[in-house]
C-alpha cells in the first residue's frame, strides 16, 4: 500500500511539473489517503 502511495506521489510531481495541476492535485490527495490508511493499519496491527 505504501508503494502505491509513493507511485501516486511521483505521478503528482510529474503532472505538476508538466502543468496538469488538476491531475496533480487528484493524485496527491489519493497518495495522502493511502498513506493515512497505511498508518492506521500499521498502528492497528501493532496494537493487536
C-alpha distance (Angstrom), angle and dihedral (degrees) to the residues before:
residue distance angle dihedral
X1 . . .
X2 3.77 . .
X3 3.80 88.6 .
X4 3.80 90.1 57.0
X5 3.79 90.5 50.3
X6 3.80 90.5 52.2
X7 3.80 90.4 47.9
X8 3.82 91.8 52.5
X9 3.82 89.5 46.3
X10 3.81 91.2 54.5
X11 3.81 90.8 46.8
X12 3.81 89.2 51.2
X13 3.80 91.8 51.5
X14 3.81 92.7 48.5
X15 3.81 92.6 46.1
X16 3.80 91.0 47.8
X17 3.79 91.3 50.8
X18 3.80 90.4 51.1
X19 3.80 92.5 50.2
X20 3.80 99.7 -107.5
X21 3.79 95.7 130.5
X22 3.80 94.9 166.1
X23 3.79 93.4 57.6
X24 3.80 90.9 40.9
X25 3.79 91.7 54.1
X26 3.79 92.9 47.0
X27 3.79 95.0 49.1
X28 3.79 91.3 44.6
X29 3.80 91.5 54.6
X30 3.82 90.5 47.7
X31 3.80 89.5 51.1
X32 3.80 90.4 48.9
X33 3.82 92.2 52.6
X34 3.79 91.8 46.9
X35 3.80 91.3 52.4
X36 3.80 91.2 48.6
X37 3.80 90.9 48.7
X38 3.80 90.0 49.0
X39 3.81 91.2 51.3
X40 3.80 92.9 48.5
X41 3.79 92.3 49.1
X42 3.81 91.7 46.2
X43 3.81 91.8 51.7
X44 3.80 91.9 46.6
X45 3.79 91.8 49.8
X46 3.81 91.3 48.8
X47 3.80 92.3 50.1
X48 3.79 94.1 47.4
